[in-house]
Amino acid sequence: MLLYLYLPPNNAGMVNLVPQIVFLGLFNIIALVTSSGRLFDAVVDPIIAGFSDRSKHPKGRRIPLMAVAVIPMTFFAIIMFYPPFHTESKLNLWWLAATQLGYYFFFGLYVIPNNALVAELGHYPGGKMHMSTAQSIGFIIGMVVSASAPAIADFIKQIYPAQSVLSCNQFAIVGLNIIGAVCMAVPVLVIDEKKYVEPGLATEPMLTSLKAAWKNPNFRIFALADATYFMSIAIITSGLLYYVRAILLLPEATGTLLMLLMVIVTLAAYPFVNLLEKRISKKKMMVLTFLSMVFVFGSIYWLGSYPFPPIWQAVMLMVTFGVPDAFLSILPTAVLAEIAVADTMSTGQNKEGMYFGLRALTQKFGQTLGMMLFAMLTLYGKDPGHDLGLRMSGLAGAVLCLIAGLVYTRYKE
């Protein structure tokens, strides 16, 4: 929603909140500002991971940090969408830059310890796949709930027609963030870390732990493929509302139904992922899934020109995306948990947090570059009848998925 509200297409009923300043004919200012928050997060994540791994808190290494993050993360997630001016202003850029720093710091403080628990809680055979699946289900349900923001905004607009489209979207975002805060509080309140997590502690200095994790060749291959894939995902998540509104000329609320459809398809595919994992290596499934994504992203370029109604074109995109998304929602976390556990067995150091922190770092670099690339491509067209930039974003995603698949062939399972 961030790019969409600050730099909407011209048929969205909103005005640009930031100027389209371009550097070197390529980088627009909104791309640089949104990427700054992600890059800050990427740098902070390993620091948080190292602190979490070495924590001696009486209630555990992970849950206490997550508890601290819930309220401030929610606060910054809300005010990020409340710029001081409702017209095009450079001051809105400064507001976005500042609020992003606060949001991403507390985001890392919650997510890094939370992800480390995946490696620490699944002690039984298949446990890490089950933990990864459960985490992915939560994530994807969260995606569809958050994607309901445009539909909620439309509903608010119908009840209070005097409210601006921007205000209606802001009210929807506030409500969804409150729901998010409640969900984030659940594991903090109900998981007894001391009871369910085997005791462990990293005694290495943070930099030593970071270097040791990065020297793991399997992790480097995993991280590079993962970052490349998340770069492509950042493109499609940033572009979905644009594809719906500017290319297919459908109402924004359609995006909510499309996300719901994708979630249904993805959840329906989850049992097959766990079933196939017992018969086919994770490596083979990962490579084949990356390659299938090449065709999914490539299809975006021709949206609007297929010989069937626009709504069915959108349905085609979400269905074909949902199946491989099921595999790439579950498998990477399970693979990384195995890498972390294997490292603990060979070194005696519990560096689960550092591995997930480093993954977050490379992931954020990928997401940042993906958001930057999408924002840059909007310079070549983001409006109805002038949408070349949006179509090019699909081709960019296809190339990135191809690279991710080729890189992952080097992984030694």
Phi, psi and omega in degrees: 000340189297304179297323184295323180280323182279333182218069187283158171293160189286357177250021183267354181080014178230164178253159174298132178265347179228149179287151177272066178281133184241133177253133177059022179070010187225312186266117174270154192297324182294327178295318181292321182290312181295328179287333182298320179295317179296319181293321175300315179299318181298322180287322184285328186305311179297329177295315177297318180299314179297319179296318181295316180300325184264001183297140177244026181301137183299339181262004177124172183272341190247306187302316181301321178293320178299322181297321181295329191276337193303303186291310180296326177297317179296318180301310182290328178296331179278308187289344175302330182264011178241068179296154184293335182236139180262025174228173180295121185207140176292333179296330176296329177295316178296320178300312181298317180298315183291314183291329177298320181299315178296316181298311186289332176297310182286334172300312178296322181296333178269313192285321183297308176298323180299315180293326178298330179295334179300318180286336188265341186263335184272078187275340186265164180303129182080000185297321182291325174296320179293317178298315180297320178296315180298317179297319181294322177299315178299317181297316186285327173295320176300322178300314184288326177294315180293329179289351177282357182307312179299321180293319177296319178298320177297319179297316178298320180297324179291324181282320181237077185298340180287341180287145178288160178299320179299313181298320179297319177295321179295317178299319179298318181294321177300311181300317181292325178291328176294317175300317179301319180297320179297316180297320179295331181285339185300305180297328178298322186273333189251342181270122174269095186299321181296332183276322191255346182255129177295134184297139179196158181204136174271126180257351179291147171301155186302314183295322178296317179296318180296313180296320181296319179294318183290334179286348178292111187298324178296322180294320181298318178296314178302313185295321181294314178296318181297315181296319179297318179295317181292336173296318179291321179296322178299327178294311185287326178288324176290330188264349189305310181296327177293317179300317182293314189273316189268327181266309184271351176058036177261157178294153182303324183299338177300329179302324178296314180295324179293319177296321178298317178299315180299319180296318179299315180296316181296313180296323179295332181275345183305313180301326180292327177297311180294326179290314181293330181299334179280346185243332183236142181296149178301323181300311181299317180296320179297312182298313181297325180290317176304315183293324178294329178294336177303316182287325179297310181293321180299329181294340181297326184301326184260010177305139180092346181247358177288151186278045174209164189303152182305321182297324179285332174294320177294320178298317178303315181298316184289323180292314181291335176281325187296321183293305178294333178297328178299317180293317184276357172273332186258309191299314184301319180295320178294319178298314181294322177299321178293320177299315181295317181293319178299322178294318178298319180295327184271334185249340183079002179255129179275094184250031181304315180299319181295318179297315180289330175293318177293322176298318179299321179299307182293325177299315181293323175300317178297313180297320180297312179296325178295315177296319178298315181297316179297313180298322178294320181292335178298340176298335182266010175130122179224008185243160178305131181083348178220071192236021183302320180300320179294320180292321179297331179297327177295317178296321178298317178298322180296316179297318181295320179294324176297316178298316181300317180296319180293319179298317186289343175298341180274354182291134179257103188287000000 
